[in-house]
Amino acid sequence: MARCSAGTSFLLQLSLLLLLQLAGTLGCASVAVDSTIVPLGSAVTASCTVQSELCHVLEPAKITWMLNNEPLAGRQQQGPGGTEVSNVTVAQFSRRQARLWCCVEWNGTRQRVAMVEIRAGYPPAKPFNLSCSLNLTDYGLTCQWQQGAPSLLPTSVELKCAGSRGQAVTGCRPAGGRSYCTVPRRLLQLYRHMELWVTASNALGTAESQHLRLDPMDVAKLDPPVLQSIESIPFQTDCISLTWHVAPSTSHMELECELRYQGPEDPVWLVVPGLSGQAGRSRRCGFLFGTRYLFQLRCRRSSPRGFWSDWSPASSYTTHERAPTGKLDAWWSTQLAKGGGLEVQLLWKAPRQREANGKVLGYRVTLSPRRRSRDPASICNTTHTQCNFSLPAGTRRLYLSAYNAAGESAATEVILLERKGQPLAGLQVVPRGEHSLWVHWQAPLSPATAYVLEWQRVSSEPSLCRSCWQLERDGATTTALIQDGIEPFQRYNISLYPLYKDAIGVPVHTTAYSKQKAPSSAPKLHLRSISKTEAELCWDPVPVEMQNGFITSYTIFWANSTTDVSSAVVSPSLSSFVMRELKPSTLYKVHIMASTAGGSTNGTSLTLMTTVLDDVEIQFLFLTLGLVFVLLILLLICFQKNGRVKQQFWPSVPDPANSSLGKWVPAELQEEPLQLPTAREPGPATISTVTVLEKAAGKQPPARSKEPASVSRGTVPTLPQPYVRQEAPGTPGHGWAAPEPCRAPGGSGETIQYARVVADGYKGQQHVPPRLYLRSSSTQPLLAEASPSPKPYENLAFHRFPGTAPHGCPADEGWPEEPPATFPLLQGLRIGGAEELHD
């Protein structure tokens, strides 16, 4: 049910829109305004009338307004005949063009039913400066004027004219927005006064220019005359004669003409007024010799005065030449030659056009002036304005002259003065323009006869300007103007020499610019040194060609990522700067700015980072590490070379496993004599092996024992043999049996330890045979003592103590008469080996 009602509503709205559209085309509403064109900014009132029947609106229509796309609020009321009327007022219409719409709203839908287009602008401005001229070729009167302010509305412009009868007609209409037009001959009354004016009209009004009253012939623009010939007058070479003829259309008129001419050095045309057109000839004087001139002529009616004709086409003419006049400005420099002569460089200025009197063909330098009877020999003849030559020693005077096709000038005397005069007190230079400089100086105490002013452009590449000098002949002057070769943004060295009667003063120097601007580039920064709190920067000066002015200062800017920018101004005479109070191990960005009186220029940025330690701290650290390393090396050397030190720190500890006492024999060994060569010289005994066999009471020896090999140094070793090779009763299966033990004195039945000693002497030692004493008891360990013997050993024999031969020992084995009072405790003994005897 809801869907059906929604569909019905949509269909009703669609049908209403179609009906309103059809009704709008049929004119169910209309909009009325006072005027569709109104002054800009004025109020506009409109009224809309809607006929409901024609618009097929089922209920009273609601009328709304829109100005273009902006809604406006109106006042609606019911009109006669079932119509609805709405009025609206736009207080200030500030648009040049807009559409005002009347709309009808029904069931939430707005439909445009009527519209009116409104335009706004201004009334036309009054034209002014009306002027006219008559062209005698077609006798058309061309008038021109100036338009006023635009009206923003379509405007029609007409040129009106009225004759003596007072009837105003339209003379012409300008085309394409132009501000001139031509009145045809048929509308003109020649030799009678006419009245002309310009009208401008639009929907808001009409404006007229001032009326111009004139006779068309009074404003006739004549055709220009034609110059026929220009000639020089004989015997008066500074005068010329001109002839011309006027245009055929002006031959019946009284005319006045003007002549103008211009030379190569003249900045403007020179005008000669008051020439009679009917004469057709004129003579003028005061022209320069040998100079090319341009001539033009124009004419107009003399009574009443009308407009000037155009200038005739230019005609050129070159006057006569004659010999140059005047003196030449000269300047020189001298130096002594190797042979005693004088090397001279002579410079001079070309004569001005007024003095050259034609084209100069060359210059001549002589040592004496020219005389009528003879011409002196030339030392220099050139077409240039400088010459180098050698002079004999003592020559101080030269003569310089210029010549052309008409002759040679009078010689100019040049005196080669020495440069030892008094200098000037001061020199100042200020710009006069971009291409000139004013030079001021203080007059010297001694009167000067002239001044020589030199200037040279400063450049990285040396150059010499031959013409960059001038002579000021007035010795009383204190100013001079330099105009030759001066360019803006270029530095010039300026020197001034005072000339005295008998010497040349010492020059004074200065530098100047005619105009300054910011430098073309700034210096490039370089890092000279850096520490943890300071950094020294340096830079190369800006080339003089890129300075564009005098460097007034350098400004250094630096900043890190956390602080504000810091800066310092540096004198232009310096080329380095030290930044202080920096933070250690911090990244900084630095750039430099170069400044002149004309502006400033920034250079490229330099990134640097301060160090963690200063140079002194780094040196101290390296020095400390070096000292520690040296001490370690010395200690290592001492430990390697010094036995005492080595013994203190690394003592020699014997290995019990490799000692002779650690090699226990498992069985009782037979006595083995030590065989020594009889022919051998007695020498020191070397005990290489000691073998000790212990047998405790009630214990059986091991089944089998190996005897360690002993090798004496210096002799062939004797292999040990077993002392006993018999089987013990009651112990079958054993290859070894303990012999009957020897009894110690007293027959106590104690165990006897046997020892085998291999003795030999060390080479280079005194032979002292050792003596070994052994004694054993059940409660004491083996005691032994080695003592020297008065005779060498021939075999290993024991000497008995008197009355103490043990029971069962061989009869030839003896013991010492008395045992030593004390015996050291034998822990291990290898003389000549690795083990030593310790208590």
C-alpha positions in Angstrom: 0.0 0.0 0.0 2.9 2.4 0.8 4.6 1.6 -2.4 1.4 2.4 -4.4 1.1 5.8 -2.7 4.7 6.6 -3.3 4.4 5.8 -6.9 1.3 7.9 -7.3 3.1 10.9 -5.6 6.0 10.6 -8.0 3.7 10.5 -11.0 1.8 13.6 -9.8 5.1 15.5 -9.4 6.3 14.4 -12.8 3.0 15.4 -14.4 3.1 18.8 -12.6 6.6 19.5 -13.9 5.5 18.7 -17.4 2.5 20.9 -17.1 4.5 23.8 -15.6 7.0 23.5 -18.4 4.3 23.5 -21.0 2.5 26.3 -19.3 5.8 28.3 -19.1 6.2 28.1 -22.7 2.6 29.2 -23.2 3.2 32.3 -21.0 1.5 31.6 -17.8 3.6 34.2 -16.0 5.3 37.5 -16.8 8.0 39.7 -15.2 7.8 43.5 -15.5 10.7 46.0 -14.6 11.1 49.7 -15.0 14.1 49.3 -17.3 16.3 46.4 -18.4 19.4 48.7 -18.5 20.1 50.6 -15.3 23.0 52.6 -13.8 25.6 50.4 -12.1 24.8 50.3 -8.3 21.3 51.6 -8.5 18.1 49.9 -7.2 16.0 47.6 -9.4 12.3 46.8 -8.8 10.5 44.0 -10.5 7.0 42.4 -10.5 5.9 38.9 -11.4 2.3 38.0 -12.3 1.3 34.3 -12.3 -2.0 33.1 -13.9 -2.8 29.9 -12.0 -5.3 28.6 -14.7 -2.7 28.8 -17.4 0.0 27.3 -15.2 -2.5 24.4 -14.2 -1.7 24.8 -10.6 -4.2 23.0 -8.4 -3.8 25.3 -5.5 -2.6 29.0 -5.0 0.9 29.2 -6.4 3.9 30.2 -4.2 6.1 32.7 -6.1 9.8 33.0 -5.4 12.7 35.0 -7.0 16.2 34.2 -8.1 18.9 36.6 -9.3 21.0 34.2 -11.5 21.4 31.4 -8.9 20.9 33.5 -5.7 17.4 33.4 -4.1 15.6 36.7 -3.3 12.8 37.4 -1.0 9.7 39.0 -2.5 6.2 40.2 -1.4 3.4 38.1 -2.7 -0.3 39.1 -3.0 -3.4 38.1 -4.8 -4.1 40.1 -8.0 -7.2 40.6 -10.0 -8.7 37.7 -12.0 -7.4 34.9 -9.8 -3.7 35.9 -10.4 -0.9 35.9 -8.0 1.5 38.9 -7.9 4.9 39.1 -6.3 7.1 42.2 -6.1 10.9 42.2 -5.4 13.5 45.0 -5.0 17.3 44.7 -5.5 18.7 47.5 -3.4 22.0 47.8 -5.2 22.5 46.2 -8.6 26.3 45.8 -8.8 26.5 43.4 -11.7 27.1 44.3 -15.3 24.6 41.7 -16.5 22.3 39.3 -14.7 19.0 37.3 -15.1 16.1 37.8 -12.8 13.9 34.7 -12.5 10.3 34.3 -11.3 9.7 30.8 -10.0 6.6 28.9 -8.8 6.8 26.3 -5.9 4.3 23.5 -5.5 4.6 20.4 -3.4 8.2 21.1 -2.7 9.2 21.6 -6.3 10.5 24.9 -7.8 10.0 25.8 -11.5 11.1 28.8 -13.4 8.2 30.4 -15.2 9.4 33.8 -16.3 12.7 35.8 -16.7 14.0 39.2 -17.5 17.7 40.1 -18.3 19.1 43.3 -16.8 22.3 45.1 -17.8 24.0 47.9 -15.8 26.7 50.5 -16.8 27.4 54.2 -16.9 26.3 57.0 -19.1 28.9 57.8 -21.9 31.8 60.0 -21.1 32.4 63.3 -22.9 35.0 63.0 -25.8 37.8 65.6 -25.8 40.8 66.9 -27.7 39.0 67.0 -31.1 41.3 68.1 -34.0 41.0 67.8 -37.8 43.2 68.1 -40.8 42.5 68.3 -44.5 44.3 66.1 -46.9 44.8 68.0 -50.2 45.2 64.8 -52.2 41.6 63.6 -51.8 40.3 66.6 -49.9 39.1 64.4 -47.1 38.8 66.0 -43.6 40.2 63.6 -41.0 39.3 64.3 -37.4 40.5 62.5 -34.3 39.7 62.7 -30.6 40.1 61.0 -27.3 37.5 58.8 -25.6 36.5 59.2 -22.0 36.0 56.4 -19.5 34.3 53.3 -20.8 30.6 53.1 -20.1 30.3 49.2 -19.9 27.4 49.4 -22.2 27.1 49.4 -26.0 27.9 53.0 -27.1 27.5 54.6 -30.5 29.9 57.4 -31.6 29.4 59.8 -34.4 31.2 62.9 -35.8 28.6 65.6 -36.4 29.2 68.6 -38.7 27.1 71.6 -39.6 27.6 74.1 -42.4 26.9 77.8 -42.6 23.2 77.0 -42.8 23.2 75.3 -39.5 22.0 71.9 -40.5 23.8 69.2 -38.5 24.6 66.0 -40.3 26.5 62.9 -39.5 29.9 63.3 -41.0 31.3 59.9 -40.2 31.2 57.0 -37.7 34.4 55.4 -36.5 34.7 51.7 -37.1 36.0 49.0 -34.7 36.2 51.2 -31.6 38.6 53.6 -33.2 38.7 57.3 -32.2 39.1 58.9 -35.6 37.2 59.0 -38.9 37.2 61.0 -42.2 34.5 63.4 -43.4 34.2 63.0 -47.2 34.6 66.0 -49.6 30.9 66.1 -50.5 30.0 67.2 -46.9 32.7 69.9 -46.7 32.4 73.6 -47.5 35.9 74.8 -48.4 36.9 78.3 -47.6 33.9 78.6 -45.2 33.7 78.0 -41.5 32.1 74.7 -40.4 31.2 73.4 -37.0 32.3 69.9 -35.9 31.7 67.8 -32.7 31.6 64.2 -31.5 28.6 62.6 -29.8 28.6 59.4 -27.8 25.3 57.7 -26.9 24.1 54.6 -25.0 20.9 53.6 -23.2 21.7 55.8 -20.2 22.3 59.0 -22.1 24.3 61.0 -24.6 27.5 63.1 -24.4 29.0 65.7 -26.8 32.6 67.0 -27.2 33.3 70.7 -27.5 32.4 72.1 -30.9 35.3 72.9 -33.2 34.8 75.8 -35.6 37.2 76.0 -38.6 37.7 76.5 -42.3 38.7 73.1 -43.8 41.4 74.8 -45.8 42.9 76.3 -42.7 43.6 72.8 -41.4 44.9 71.5 -44.7 47.9 69.3 -44.3 50.2 70.0 -47.2 52.3 67.6 -49.1 56.0 67.7 -48.2 58.5 69.6 -50.4 61.4 67.9 -52.2 65.1 68.8 -51.7 66.7 69.1 -55.1 70.4 69.9 -54.4 72.9 70.7 -51.6 76.2 72.3 -52.5 79.2 74.0 -50.8 79.8 77.6 -51.6 83.2 78.3 -53.2 85.7 80.1 -51.1 83.4 79.8 -48.1 83.8 76.2 -47.2 81.7 76.4 -43.9 78.6 77.4 -45.9 76.2 75.4 -48.1 73.4 76.2 -50.6 70.2 74.2 -50.7 67.4 74.2 -53.4 63.9 72.6 -53.3 60.5 72.7 -54.9 57.1 72.4 -53.2 54.3 69.9 -54.1 52.1 70.8 -57.0 49.0 70.8 -54.8 50.5 73.7 -52.8 52.0 75.7 -55.5 49.2 78.4 -55.4 49.6 78.9 -51.7 51.8 81.2 -49.6 54.1 78.8 -47.7 56.6 79.0 -44.9 59.2 76.3 -44.5 61.7 74.9 -41.9 65.1 73.3 -42.5 66.7 70.9 -40.1 70.1 69.1 -40.2 72.1 66.8 -37.9 75.8 65.9 -37.8 77.4 62.7 -36.5 78.2 64.2 -33.1 75.0 66.2 -32.7 72.6 64.7 -30.2 69.5 66.5 -31.7 68.4 68.1 -34.9 69.3 71.7 -35.5 66.3 73.7 -36.9 66.5 76.7 -39.2 63.1 78.4 -39.3 61.6 81.2 -41.5 62.4 79.9 -44.9 60.2 81.1 -47.8 58.7 78.3 -49.7 58.3 80.2 -52.9 62.0 81.1 -53.0 63.1 77.5 -53.3 66.7 78.3 -52.4 68.6 79.0 -49.1 72.2 79.4 -48.0 73.4 78.5 -44.6 76.8 78.8 -42.9 78.5 77.4 -39.7 78.9 73.8 -40.9 81.9 71.8 -39.9 84.5 70.8 -42.4 84.6 67.3 -43.8 81.4 66.3 -41.9 78.5 64.3 -43.2 75.1 65.9 -42.5 71.5 64.9 -42.9 69.0 67.5 -44.2 65.1 67.6 -44.2 62.5 70.3 -45.1 58.8 70.9 -44.3 56.2 73.6 -45.1 52.8 75.0 -44.2 50.4 77.8 -45.1 51.7 81.1 -43.9 48.4 82.9 -43.6 46.4 81.7 -41.9 48.8 79.2 -40.5 47.8 75.7 -41.0 49.4 72.3 -40.2 52.9 71.4 -41.0 53.5 69.0 -43.7 55.5 65.9 -43.1 59.3 66.1 -43.3 60.8 65.5 -46.7 62.9 62.4 -47.1 66.4 62.9 -45.6 69.3 63.9 -47.9 72.9 63.5 -46.8 75.8 65.7 -47.7 79.5 65.9 -46.7 81.1 69.3 -46.4 84.6 70.3 -47.7 87.8 69.3 -45.8 90.7 71.4 -44.8 93.9 70.8 -42.8 93.3 69.8 -39.1 93.5 72.6 -36.6 94.2 72.9 -32.9 96.6 71.0 -30.6 96.6 67.3 -29.8 96.3 66.0 -26.3 99.4 63.9 -25.5 100.5 61.7 -22.6 103.7 59.6 -22.3 105.7 57.2 -20.2 109.5 56.8 -20.4 112.2 54.4 -19.1 116.0 54.2 -19.6 117.2 51.8 -22.2 120.2 49.5 -21.7 122.4 51.5 -24.1 121.8 54.7 -22.3 119.0 55.9 -24.5 115.3 56.6 -23.6 112.4 54.3 -24.4 109.2 56.3 -24.9 105.6 55.3 -25.2 103.6 58.3 -26.6 99.8 58.4 -26.4 97.5 61.0 -27.9 93.9 61.7 -28.4 92.3 61.9 -31.9 91.2 65.4 -32.7 87.5 66.3 -32.3 85.4 66.7 -35.4 85.6 70.5 -35.2 89.4 70.3 -35.3 89.9 67.3 -37.6 88.1 69.2 -40.5 87.7 65.9 -42.3 89.0 62.3 -42.1 92.4 62.1 -40.4 94.7 59.9 -42.5 97.5 59.6 -39.9 99.8 61.1 -37.3 103.5 62.1 -37.5 106.1 62.4 -34.6 109.3 64.4 -35.2 112.2 65.8 -33.2 111.8 69.3 -34.6 108.9 71.4 -35.9 108.1 71.6 -39.6 109.6 74.5 -41.5 108.7 76.0 -44.8 112.1 75.2 -46.3 112.2 71.5 -45.3 110.2 68.8 -43.5 111.9 67.1 -40.5 112.5 63.4 -40.5 109.7 61.4 -38.8 110.5 59.0 -35.9 106.9 57.7 -36.0 104.2 57.8 -38.7 101.1 55.8 -37.8 97.4 55.7 -38.1 97.0 54.7 -34.5 96.9 57.0 -31.5 100.0 55.6 -29.8 103.6 54.9 -30.7 106.7 53.4 -29.1 110.2 54.5 -30.1 113.7 55.1 -28.8 115.3 58.5 -28.3 118.9 59.6 -27.8 119.9 60.4 -24.2 119.0 63.9 -23.2 116.1 64.4 -25.6 113.2 66.2 -24.0 111.1 67.6 -26.7 108.9 66.0 -29.4 106.5 67.4 -32.1 103.2 65.7 -32.9 100.9 66.5 -35.8 97.9 65.1 -37.7 97.1 65.2 -41.4 94.2 64.6 -43.8 93.6 64.9 -47.5 93.7 68.7 -47.2 96.9 69.2 -45.3 98.7 68.8 -42.0 98.0 70.4 -38.7 100.4 72.7 -36.8 102.8 70.6 -34.6 102.0 70.1 -31.0 105.1 70.4 -28.7 105.4 67.6 -26.2 107.9 68.1 -23.3 109.0 64.9 -21.6 108.9 66.1 -18.0 110.1 64.1 -15.1 107.7 62.8 -12.5 108.9 64.5 -9.3 106.4 67.2 -8.7 104.2 67.9 -5.7 101.2 65.5 -5.3 97.6 66.5 -4.8 96.1 66.6 -1.3 93.0 64.5 -2.0 90.9 62.7 -4.7 87.2 61.8 -4.6 85.0 60.0 -7.2 81.2 59.9 -7.2 78.8 58.3 -9.8 77.1 60.7 -12.1 75.2 58.0 -13.9 75.6 54.4 -15.0 78.1 55.4 -17.6 79.9 58.4 -16.1 81.9 59.4 -13.0 82.5 62.8 -11.4 86.1 63.3 -10.2 86.9 65.9 -7.5 90.3 66.9 -6.1 91.9 69.6 -4.1 94.1 72.1 -5.9 97.9 71.7 -5.1 99.8 74.5 -3.3 101.9 75.1 -6.5 99.8 76.2 -9.5 99.3 73.5 -12.0 99.2 74.0 -15.8 97.0 71.0 -16.5 95.9 67.6 -15.2 96.0 64.1 -16.6 93.3 61.7 -15.5 93.7 58.0 -16.0 91.3 55.2 -15.3 91.5 51.4 -15.7 89.0 48.7 -15.2 90.0 46.3 -12.4 90.1 42.7 -13.7 91.6 39.4 -12.7 93.3 39.3 -16.1 95.7 42.2 -16.6 94.7 44.5 -19.5 95.9 47.9 -20.7 93.5 50.5 -22.0 95.3 52.9 -24.4 92.4 55.4 -24.5 91.4 55.4 -20.8 92.9 58.8 -20.1 92.1 62.5 -20.7 93.9 65.8 -20.4 92.3 68.7 -18.5 94.0 71.8 -19.9 92.6 74.2 -17.3 95.0 74.2 -14.4 92.5 76.1 -12.2 89.8 73.4 -12.5 89.2 70.9 -9.7 86.6 68.7 -11.3 86.4 66.4 -14.3 83.8 64.1 -15.9 84.8 60.6 -17.1 82.4 59.2 -19.8 84.5 57.1 -22.0 84.2 53.3 -21.4 82.5 53.4 -18.0 80.2 50.5 -17.3 78.0 49.8 -14.3 79.0 47.1 -11.7 82.6 47.4 -12.7 85.5 48.6 -10.5 87.8 51.3 -11.9 91.2 52.4 -10.6 91.5 56.2 -11.1 94.7 58.1 -11.0 95.3 61.9 -11.3 98.6 63.5 -12.3 99.1 67.3 -11.8 101.2 68.9 -14.6 103.5 71.7 -13.5 105.7 73.9 -15.6 108.8 71.9 -15.2 107.6 68.5 -13.7 104.8 66.0 -13.4 103.4 65.6 -9.9 103.2 62.3 -8.1 99.8 60.8 -8.8 97.0 60.1 -6.3 94.8 57.0 -6.7 91.3 55.8 -5.8 88.7 53.2 -6.9 85.1 53.7 -7.8 81.9 52.2 -9.2 79.4 54.0 -11.3 76.7 51.7 -9.9 76.7 48.8 -7.4 74.5 45.7 -6.9 74.6 42.5 -4.9 77.6 40.2 -5.6 77.1 37.6 -8.3 78.3 35.0 -5.9 79.5 34.6 -2.3 82.8 33.0 -1.2 83.0 29.2 -0.7 83.7 28.2 2.9 86.5 25.8 3.8 87.1 24.1 7.1 90.6 24.8 8.3 90.5 23.2 11.8 87.9 22.0 14.2 87.8 20.9 17.9 85.0 20.1 20.3 84.1 23.8 21.0 85.7 25.8 18.1 85.9 25.6 14.3 88.1 27.8 12.1 86.7 28.7 8.6 88.5 30.2 5.7 87.4 31.4 2.3 88.9 32.8 -0.9 87.9 36.4 -1.8 85.2 36.9 -4.4 86.7 37.7 -7.9 86.6 41.4 -8.6 84.4 40.8 -11.7 81.8 39.1 -9.6 81.8 41.6 -6.6 79.6 44.2 -8.5 80.6 46.7 -5.8 82.7 47.3 -2.8 82.4 44.4 -0.3 81.3 46.1 2.9 81.2 43.0 5.2 80.9 39.2 5.4 78.3 37.7 7.7 78.8 34.1 9.0 75.6 32.2 10.0 75.7 28.9 11.8 73.1 26.8 13.6 72.5 23.2 14.8 69.2 21.4 14.9 68.2 22.6 18.4 69.3 26.2 18.8 68.6 29.5 17.0 70.8 30.8 14.2 73.9 32.6 15.4 75.8 35.1 13.2 78.8 37.2 13.2 79.9 40.1 11.0 83.4 39.9 9.6 85.5 42.7 8.1 85.9 42.4 4.3 89.7 42.5 4.8 89.7 39.2 6.6 89.5 35.7 5.0 89.1 33.5 8.1 86.8 33.3 11.1 86.8 31.2 14.3 83.4 30.0 15.6 83.5 29.7 19.4 81.4 28.2 22.2 80.2 25.3 20.1 78.8 22.1 21.5 81.0 18.9 21.4 80.0 16.2 18.9 77.3 18.4 17.3 76.3 18.8 13.7 76.3 22.4 12.4 75.4 24.1 9.1 77.3 27.2 8.2 77.0 29.6 5.3 78.5 33.0 4.5 76.8 36.2 3.1 78.7 38.8 1.1 77.3 42.4 1.2 77.8 45.5 -0.9 76.0 48.8 -1.0 73.7 47.3 -3.6 72.6 44.2 -1.8 73.7 40.8 -0.3 74.2 37.3 -1.6 74.3 34.0 0.3 76.8 31.3 -0.3 76.4 27.5 -0.3 76.1 25.8 3.1 78.9 23.9 4.8 78.1 21.0 7.1 80.6 20.2 9.9 80.6 18.3 13.2 82.6 19.1 16.3 84.8 16.5 17.8 84.4 14.7 21.2 87.9 15.6 22.4 90.3 18.4 21.8 93.7 17.9 20.1 95.5 18.2 23.4 93.2 15.6 25.0 93.7 13.3 22.0 97.5 13.7 22.2 97.5 13.0 25.9 95.4 9.9 25.4 97.7 8.6 22.7 100.7 9.5 24.8 99.3 7.5 27.8 98.5 4.5 25.6 102.0 4.6 24.1 103.6 4.8 27.5 101.6 1.8 28.7 102.5 -0.2 25.6 106.2 0.6 26.1 106.1 -0.5 29.7 104.5 -3.7 28.8 107.1 -4.4 26.1 109.9 -3.6 28.6 108.4 -6.0 31.2 108.1 -8.8 28.6 111.7 -8.3 27.6 112.8 -8.4 31.3 110.9 -11.5 31.9 112.4 -13.2 28.9 116.0 -12.2 29.6 116.3 -12.1 33.4 116.6 -15.6 35.0 116.1 -14.3 38.5 112.9 -12.6 37.5 111.8 -15.6 35.6 112.7 -17.9 38.6 110.7 -15.7 40.9 107.5 -15.8 38.8 108.0 -19.2 37.1 110.1 -21.5 39.4 111.3 -24.9 38.0 109.3 -27.7 39.6 110.8 -31.3 39.1 108.5 -33.9 37.6 108.4 -36.8 40.1 107.2 -39.2 37.4 110.4 -38.7 35.4 112.8 -38.9 38.4 115.0 -41.9 39.0 113.5 -42.5 42.4 110.1 -42.8 40.8 111.3 -45.8 38.6 110.9 -48.5 41.2 112.4 -51.9 40.5 109.9 -54.7 41.3 112.6 -57.4 42.4 115.7 -57.5 44.4 118.6 -56.7 42.1 122.0 -58.3 42.2 124.9 -56.2 42.8 126.3 -54.9 39.5 129.7 -53.4 39.6 130.3 -50.2 37.7 133.0 -50.8 35.1 135.0 -47.7 34.4 137.9 -47.5 32.0 141.3 -47.9 33.7 143.0 -45.6 31.3 140.5 -42.9 31.8 141.7 -39.7 33.5 140.1 -39.0 36.8 137.5 -36.4 36.5 134.3 -35.2 38.1 131.7 -37.9 38.7 128.3 -37.7 37.2 125.5 -39.5 38.9 122.9 -40.1 36.2 120.7 -42.8 37.8 119.9 -43.9 41.3 117.7 -46.9 41.7 116.4 -47.8 45.1 114.5 -51.0 46.0 112.5 -51.2 49.1 111.2 -54.3 50.6 109.0 -54.0 53.6 108.7 -56.9 56.0 105.9 -59.3 55.3 105.3 -58.0 51.7 106.1 -59.7 48.5 107.7 -57.9 45.7 105.9 -57.5 42.4 106.1 -60.4 40.0 108.2 -58.6 37.5 110.0 -55.3 37.4 111.8 -53.4 34.6 114.9 -51.6 35.3 115.1 -48.1 33.8 118.0 -47.5 31.4 120.7 -45.2 32.5 123.1 -43.5 30.2 126.1 -41.7 31.5 127.2 -38.7 29.6 130.7 -39.0 28.2 131.0 -42.9 28.6 129.4 -46.0 27.2 126.7 -46.9 29.6 126.7 -50.3 31.4 123.4 -52.1 31.4 122.2 -53.1 34.8 121.9 -56.7 35.7 119.7 -58.4 38.2 121.4 -59.1 41.4 119.4 -62.3 42.3 118.1 -64.9 39.7 116.7 -67.7 41.8 113.2 -68.8 42.7 112.1 -68.3 46.2 111.0 -71.4 48.0 107.3 -71.7 48.2 106.6 -69.2 45.4 106.4 -71.2 42.2 105.6 -69.5 39.0 107.5 -66.4 39.7 110.6 -65.7 37.7 112.1 -63.5 40.4 112.7 -64.2 44.1 113.9 -62.0 46.8 117.4 -63.0 48.0 118.2 -63.5 51.6 118.2 -60.0 53.0 121.4 -58.5 54.4 121.3 -57.8 58.0 122.2 -54.6 59.4 124.6 -54.6 62.2 122.9 -56.0 65.2 121.0 -58.6 63.1 117.7 -57.1 63.6 116.3 -58.4 60.3 115.5 -55.0 58.8 114.9 -54.3 55.1 117.9 -53.1 53.1 117.5 -50.7 50.3 119.9 -51.2 47.4 121.1 -48.4 45.2 122.8 -48.3 41.9 125.0 -45.4 41.0 126.4 -44.7 37.6 129.1 -42.1 37.9 130.8 -40.1 35.3 132.5 -36.7 35.2 131.3 -33.6 33.5 133.4 -32.2 30.8 135.5 -29.4 32.1 135.0 -30.1 35.8 137.4 -31.5 38.4 136.9 -35.2 39.0 135.6 -35.9 42.4 134.2 -39.4 42.8 131.1 -39.6 44.9 130.7 -41.8 47.9 127.3 -43.2 48.9 126.3 -44.2 52.4 123.1 -46.2 52.9 121.4 -47.2 56.1 118.0 -48.6 56.6 115.8 -49.3 59.6 112.3 -50.3 60.1 111.3 -46.9 61.4 113.5 -44.5 59.4 113.6 -44.0 55.6 116.6 -44.3 53.5 119.4 -42.0 54.4 122.2 -41.3 51.9 125.2 -39.0 51.6 127.4 -38.5 48.6 130.9 -37.4 49.4 134.0 -37.2 47.3 136.6 -40.1 47.3 140.3 -39.7 47.3 140.5 -42.1 44.4 138.4 -42.9 41.4 135.8 -45.6 41.4 136.7 -48.8 39.6 133.6 -50.7 40.6 130.6 -50.1 42.8 131.6 -51.4 46.2 130.3 -50.7 49.6 132.8 -50.4 52.5 131.6 -51.7 55.8 131.7 -50.2 59.0 134.0 -52.1 61.4 132.2 -55.0 62.9 128.9 -54.2 61.2 128.8 -56.4 58.1 125.3 -57.6 57.6 124.5 -61.1 57.8 124.4 -62.9 54.4 126.1 -60.0 52.5 129.1 -60.8 50.3 132.5 -60.7 52.0 133.9 -58.1 49.7 131.2 -55.7 50.4 132.3 -53.4 53.1 130.9 -50.6 55.0 132.6 -47.5 56.3 134.2 -47.7 59.6 131.8 -45.2 61.1 128.6 -44.0 59.7 128.2 -40.3 59.3 126.7 -38.6 62.1 123.8 -37.3 60.0 122.4 -38.3 56.7 120.2 -36.1 54.6 116.8 -37.4 53.7 117.0 -38.7 50.1 113.9 -37.7 48.1 115.3 -38.0 44.6 118.7 -37.7 43.1 119.9 -37.4 39.5 123.1 -35.6 39.1 123.5 -34.3 35.5 119.8 -34.9 35.0 116.6 -33.0 35.7 116.2 -34.0 39.3 118.0 -32.5 42.2 118.5 -33.4 45.8 116.2 -31.7 48.2 116.2 -31.9 52.0 
